[in-house]
Amino acid sequence: MRIRIYLFILMVFSPSFLFPSVYYEAGDLINVVKRNQAITDFFLERWKIMKNSLSFSNFEEKTLDEKYYHLARGSLAEYFDFYFRGEIIPNYPVMTPYGRSDLNLYKFFASTTLKFEDLIQTDYFSWGLALNLSGFRYGMSKEVNLKNDTSGLAETPSVVFDTREYVYNQIFDDLFVLSNIFKPFGTLHTGILFNKELDPGNDGLLNTGDDIKVNSYSRLFFNIELFALSFNLGYNSKKEKTDFFNSKLEVFDLLKITTDWIQNREALPDFYIGYTYFNPQIRNLEPYRTVLFEVFYNIENIFNIKAQTEVFAGKSRSLIQRENPYKQLLLEIDWGLFKRNPDKTQVDRLSSLYLIFGFSQFTDARLLLYGSEKPKTGGFAAGLKFNFIIGRVGGSLQVKVSKNYAPKLYQLIESYDRWIAECSVQLNF
């Protein structure tokens, strides 16, 4: 008999249990501030893809450089974008009511966006509206094989069934965003973050009489995009403190707006300069500040290259941050296995297959609490991405594996020294 147990959790793993010789410090999964930063970054990533997408209505009017530029950064998400990603960390050691057990940690991300541009047009700007709903879920599963001894009972049938149990508190993170689009000036995003924590009770089941709402939070989310600038703020009104703040400036977009130096913007890379402040609002975790430099460049559809450097900044840097000045270093390359020609048929111009290679370095003092000998680690990622079109619907499929990859550790420090397998799908029109 095979029983498959699904365990959706909040606090299922503890460094003090896995590494009892070190001092415990809260990780990212139980840190609501870190999760809020992750889900807002997730939304802004999807919005950036919609903003850079092409439309069928004006596709033929674009130059070849414009087509390659937008196909590398977006898709066909002119009105609608749906995205889902699932990640698994296999054989993760956790503490359960029955002792230590190796489970598979799952993470699920989903986002849906509807956009309506040019609803109202004036002599100075046009106004549009977009709605987005994003959500994060976390969970675990384990297969247990139980033998049913039916010796001497020939007519006794074997029993196979599935059951679902929940242990520990469960987390639900959701973000609802209303976006006001003012062309050509920018966009104002306002939204509400919902964080809910539930105790499933003794029966281990959700939506039953013994469920206990441990806590429920809601926070406001603001993001402003003004020409080449963007500002993102997470504010805790109860504590009257800023949870996180980041800003970004796209240099070549700014030069195009303010000077005559840029004649063909799409032939140039994207070059971002950014600043981040993050306050985890947890005892023993100090706020930190970083400065970001990021470059993205596509060579037609043969190569997409992304390079990123994030450096600790400010006078309050810790000794570890002064000795290891880079929060993260990253280089990711997408290599096209076959070339698409945007001037041919729709299928030819949009279908593509990429090999993905990524290398990174990540610094965080908490790595020492999860078994690392140093406060920094190197990591890598590899995968495949396929872009496609069916009718007037575009999309992509991607599979990737990684270990100690900086973008993953940045969101979940508990994933240190663990393999992560992920699969994602995107559909848009």
N, C-alpha and C positions, 0 to 999 in steps of 0.2 A: 504494500500500500504506500502510495506517495502523497505526502501532504506538502503543499506549497504555501508557505506562510509569508504574508506581506506585512511588513512592520513600518508604518509611517511614524517618524520620530522627530523630536527636537534635540534632546540631550542623550544620544545613544552612545557617544564615545567620549572618553575623558583621558587626557594625557597622563593624569595621575594614576590611572589604571594601566594604561599601555606602557608607560615609562615611569614607574613609581619612584625612581631615584631623583626626579627633577620636580621643580615647583610648578604647580598647575597655574596656567593663565588662560583666560577664556579664548576660545577659538572664534572663527567667523560664523559658523552655523548658528550659534546661539546669540550672536551679536546683531540686534535689530538694526543698528545704525549701518553696519556693513552690508546687511541684506538690502536695506533701502538704497544705499549707494549702488549696489549691483543691479537692482531692478530699474533704477532710473538710467543708468548707463546702458542697460539693455534696450530700453525704449528709445534713447537717443541714437543708438546704433541702427535700429530699424527705421527711425525717421530720416536719418542721413541717407539710407538706401532709397527711400521714397523720393527724397529731394533730388537725388542724382539720377533717377530713372528716366527713361525715354518713353515716348508715347507713339502709338501707331499713326496718329493723326499728322504728326510733323516729322516722322522719322526720315523721310526722303529729303527733307529740307536741310538736314544736318550735314556738315562736312565730314570727311572721313575721320579726321582727328576727333571731332565731337562724338562720333559714334563709338569709336574705340574708348574714349575717355569715360563716357557714361555707362557703357556696357561693362567696363571693369569695376565701376563703383556702385552701380545700381542694377536695375533690371527693367521690367515693364510695369512697375508699380505706380502707375499714374493715379489710379483711384482706390485700389484695394491691395492690401498686403497681409498675408497670413504666414506666420513662421512658427515652427515647432522644433525644439531640440531636446533630445534625451541623452543623458550621460550616465555612465555606470562606472563605479569604482569597485572592482571585484575583490572578494576575500578581505573585507575590511574588518579588523578585530574590534568587537564592541562588547560592552557589558550588558547582558540581558538578565531577566529575573532567574534564569537557569544557569548563570555563569558566563564565562567568556565564550564567544562564538564568532566565527568568521561569516559575515554576511556580505551581500552585495548592496552597496549604497547607490541609490538612483537619485538623479536630479532632473526635473522636467521644467522647461521654459516654454512659454507660449505667448504670442502677441498677435493681435488683430487690429488693423488700422483702416479706417475709411476716410478718404480725403475728397473734398469738394472745393475746387479752386474757382476763382473769378465769379463768385456768386453776386457780388456787387462791384461795379466798376465806376471809378471817378476819374477826374482829370489828373489826379496826383497818384493814385494807387488803386489796386484792386484788392478786394477782401474775399477770403475763403475760410473754410472751416474744416477741421479734421477731428476725428474721435479715435481714441486708442484704448484698448484694454489689454494689460499685460499681467501675467501671473507666474509665480514660482511655486514649485512643490518639491518636497524631499521625501524619500522613503527608502525602505530596505526590504530585501526578500532573501529567503533561504529555502532550499529543498531538503526535506528530511525523508529518508527511505525507511519505512516500517514494514517488517515482514509479518505476514499473517499466517500463522501455523494452522493449517487445516488438515493435518494428518489424521486419518481415520474418519474424516467427515467429507466424503466424496461429493456430496451434494451442496456443501457450503460454498457459496460463491465468493470470489475475492472481491474486496471492496477498494475502490479508488475514488477519492473525492478531493475537492479543493476547499480550503477554508481561508478566511482572511482575519488576521488579528492585528490589533494596534496596541503598542506599548509606548510608554513615555508620552510626553506632551508633543502635539503635532503643530506644525507651523503652516500658515497660509499667508503668503505675501501677494498682494494685488495692487495694481496701479491703474487708476482711471485718469485719462488726460484729455482735456479740451484744448485744441490748438487753434489760435486765430492767426491767419496768414495774411500779411500785409505786403503784397508785392509792390515795388521791388525792395522794400526796406528790410523785411525779416519776418519772424514768427514769434508769438508769445504763447508759451505752453504753460498751462495751469492745471494742476491735478491734485488728487488725494491719494495718499498711500494708506493701505489698510494692512495691519499686521494682527493676526489672530492666533492665539495659542489655546489649544484644547487638550484636556485630559480625558481620554476615552473611558475611564472608569475601570472597574474590576472585570467587566465582560470583554474588554479589549476590542469593542466595536464602537464605531462612530454612529451618531444620530440615534442613540438609544437613551433611555431615561436617566442613566447615571453619568452622562457626559457632564463635564465640569468646564466652564469657561474660565481658564486661568487668568488671562488678561486679553485685552483688545485695545489696539492703538490706532489712531488715525493722525496723519501728518500732512501738511500742505507741501506741494511740490511746485517750484517755479523754475522756468528756464526761458531765457530771452536770447533770440538770435537776431542780431542787428548787423546787417551787411556781412562783414567777415568775422564778426565777434560773436561769441556765445558765452552765456553765464548760467550756471546751474547751482541752485541753492537748496539744501535740506536743513530745515530749522525746527528745533524742538521747543515748542511754545511753553511746555510745562516747566522745563529747566531754564528757559529763556537763553538758550545757547545754540550756536550753529553746529549742527552735526557734521556737515561737509559743505564745501564750496569748491567749484572748479570753473575755470574760464579757459577759453581757447581762442586763438587768433590765427586765421589762415592768411599767410603773408602775401601770396600771389593774388588772392582775391582782393585783398586790401589795396595792393599796388594797381590792380586793374581799375578799381573804383576811383582812386585818388590821383593817378598819374596816367600818362600816355605811353608808358614804357612797355606795357603788356599788350601785344597785338593779337596773339593767338594763345589764349589762356589754356586751352585743352592740350596744347603741345608741351606744357610744363607740368612738373609734379605738384602734388599737394604738400605744402610745408606748414606744419602747425607748431605754434609755440603756446604752451599752456602752463597754468598754475593750479595746484590742488592743495586744499586744506582739509584734513580729516581728523575728527575727534571721536574716538570710539565710545566715549561716555561710560567707560568701564574702569574700575579701580585697577591700578598698576599698568594701565595702557595710556601712554601719553599721546597727545595730539602730535601730528607731524605735518610738514609742508614739503611739497616737491615742485620742481620745475620740469616741464615736459617738452621734448623736441621730437617731432614725428614727421616722417616723410613717406609718401606713397606715390609710386610711379609705375605706369604701365607702358610697356613697349608693344604697341598694337595689342594683340591678344596672345602674344607669345610668352611674355613674362609680366607678372605683377609683383612688385617688390615693395615691402613695407619694412621700414627701420624705425626703431623707437628707443629713445633714451630718456629715463626719468631720474632726476638727481635730487637728493635730499637738500633742503634749503632752510634758511633761518638760523638764528643764534641759539635756539633751544635744541639743536641736534644732540642726540645722545653720543656717547663714546663710540658705540658700534656704528652709528650712522656717519660719524666723522671718519672712521677708519675704512668704512665701506660706503663710499659716497653715492653709489648707483642703486636706487630703489629697484629698477629693472632695466635690462638691456634686451632688445629683441630684434631679430631679423627673420622675416618670413617671405618665402618666395613661392609663387604659384607658376608652374611651368606648363604651358599649353601643349597637350599631346597632339592636337591637330588644330590647324588654323581655320578660323571662321572668316568669311568675307562679308562685311556689312552691306556691300553693294549687290549681293546676289539674293536668292530667295530668302524668305523669312526664316526657314529652318536652317539654311546654311549660315546666315548671319548671326544667329543666336545660339546655335548649338556649340558647345565647347566642353572639353574635358581637361582638367588640370590635375597635375601632381602637386601636392602641398608639402613643403619642407619648412620647418621653423626651428630656430635655436634661440635660447634665452639665458639670462642670468637674473636671479631674483634675490633680494636682500630683505630679511625680516628677523629680528631678534628671537621671535617665537619659534623659528625653525629649530632652535636648540632644545625646545620643549617637546619636539616631535621626533627626536632621534638623530638630528643632524649634528655633526661635529663642528660646523661653522655656521655663522648667521647668514650665509649666502649659499646658493646652490645653482648649478647649471641644469638646464632642461631642454627638451626637444619635443617636436610634434611632427607627424607625418599623416598624409591622408589623400583622398581623392574628392574632387568636386566636379559635378556635371551640371551644366546649364542647358535648359531645353525650352521649347515652346510647343504648345498644343493649341491650335487655333489662334485665338487672341490672348491666351493665358501663358504667361511666362513662369519660370520657376527654376529651382535648383535642388539637387540632392548632394549631400556631403557626408562623408565618413572620415573619422580622424581618430588617431590614438596619440596619447601624449604621456609624458612623465616629467614631473617637476617643471612644467611649462609655466612661464611667468604669468600669463593671463589667467591660468587656472588657480595658481597659488595666490594670486592677488585677490580672487574672490573667495577662496576656501583654503586657508592655511592647513587645515586638517588633511588635505589631500597630498601632503608631502610624502615622497618616496612611494607613491601609489600610481599604478597604471590607470589611466582614464580612457575609456572608449566612448565615442559620441557619434550620433547620427542626427542629421537635421534635414528638414524639408522646408522649402519656401514656395509659395504660390502667390501670383499677383497678376493684376491687369490694370 
